[in-house]
Amino acid sequence: MTIEVEKRQKLALDAIKHAFGTEAGEDSVNLFVGHHLEELPQSYWQQHLGSSTPKPTAVIGLLQLRSSWGEDDIEFFDFTLPDEVTDYVVSVHFDGAGKIDGISMES
């Protein structure tokens, strides 16, 4: 992974954390977390977070990079939960200037 890809991956995760609980995260991060807290069994959360009813912020802490793609793999960064338990991702898009211009939930 290049330094630029690593830098953007960190920026993307930071943006996800900052968007959570805000209006900006309503149709992306908030939706992703709420959906998975409802749909995944309590045993999944117990295994990964040590609690069968974790706090939503803990779910965000579990996110891991599934893929990066676009021109030179630095335009879109897709994050999801471990162990392939979902087809959904939180996708962060960077514009041509390297600034984040969108976060969405995709399947």
matplotlib code that plots the C-alpha trace (Angstrom):
import matplotlib.pyplot as plt

x = [0.0, 1.4, 1.8, -1.0, -3.4, -2.6, -3.1, -6.5, -7.6, -6.9, -8.7, -11.7, -12.0, -11.7, -14.5, -16.7, -16.2, -17.0, -20.1, -21.6, -24.5, -24.8, -27.2, -24.3, -24.1, -27.9, -28.0, -24.6, -22.8, -25.8, -27.8, -25.0, -24.5, -28.3, -29.0, -26.2, -27.0, -30.5, -29.7, -26.6, -26.9, -25.8, -23.2, -21.4, -21.1, -20.1, -17.3, -15.9, -16.7, -17.2, -20.8, -24.0, -25.4, -22.4, -22.5, -22.8, -19.3, -17.8, -19.3, -17.5, -14.3, -14.7, -14.8, -12.0, -11.1, -12.7, -11.4, -10.1, -10.6, -10.7, -7.8, -4.7, -7.0, -7.3, -10.7, -13.1, -12.5, -15.1, -15.2, -17.2, -17.4, -15.1, -15.8, -17.8, -21.1, -22.6, -22.6, -23.0, -20.1, -19.6, -18.0, -15.9, -15.2, -12.3, -12.5, -9.7, -8.1, -7.9, -10.7, -13.6, -16.7, -19.1, -19.8, -22.5, -23.8, -23.6, -24.3]
y = [0.0, 3.4, 6.2, 8.1, 5.2, 4.7, 8.5, 8.5, 5.3, 7.1, 10.2, 8.1, 6.4, 9.7, 11.1, 8.1, 8.7, 12.4, 11.8, 9.3, 10.8, 13.8, 14.8, 14.2, 10.6, 9.9, 8.0, 6.4, 5.7, 6.0, 3.8, 1.2, 1.0, 0.9, -1.7, -4.0, -3.6, -4.8, -7.5, -9.3, -11.8, -10.8, -13.5, -11.6, -8.5, -10.6, -12.2, -9.0, -6.4, -8.3, -7.1, -8.4, -4.9, -2.7, 1.1, 2.3, 4.0, 0.6, -0.7, 2.0, 1.0, -2.5, -1.2, -2.5, -1.8, -4.1, -2.5, 0.7, 1.4, 4.1, 5.7, 4.2, 2.7, 6.1, 7.4, 5.1, 3.4, 0.7, -0.3, -3.1, -5.4, -8.4, -12.0, -11.3, -11.0, -8.4, -7.2, -3.6, -1.1, 2.4, 4.0, 7.2, 9.1, 11.4, 14.1, 14.9, 17.3, 14.6, 16.0, 13.8, 14.7, 11.9, 9.1, 6.5, 3.1, 0.7, -3.0]
z = [0.0, -0.9, 1.5, -0.2, 0.0, 3.7, 4.3, 2.6, 4.4, 7.7, 6.5, 5.4, 8.8, 10.6, 8.3, 9.1, 12.8, 12.6, 10.4, 12.8, 14.8, 12.6, 9.9, 7.4, 8.4, 8.5, 5.2, 5.5, 8.7, 11.0, 8.7, 8.5, 12.3, 13.1, 10.5, 11.7, 15.4, 14.6, 12.2, 13.5, 16.3, 19.8, 19.6, 16.8, 19.0, 22.0, 20.0, 18.5, 21.2, 24.4, 24.7, 23.2, 23.1, 22.1, 21.8, 18.2, 18.4, 19.2, 15.9, 14.0, 15.7, 14.1, 10.6, 8.3, 4.8, 2.3, -0.8, -2.4, -6.0, -8.7, -10.3, -8.6, -5.9, -4.1, -5.1, -3.2, 0.1, 1.2, 4.9, 6.4, 9.4, 10.0, 9.1, 5.9, 7.8, 5.5, 1.9, 2.9, 3.1, 4.1, 1.1, 1.2, -2.0, -2.6, -5.3, -7.8, -5.3, -2.6, -0.5, 0.8, -1.1, 0.0, 2.4, 1.5, 2.5, -0.5, -1.1]

ax = plt.figure().add_subplot(projection="3d")
ax.plot(x, y, z, "-o")
ax.set_aspect("equal")
plt.show()
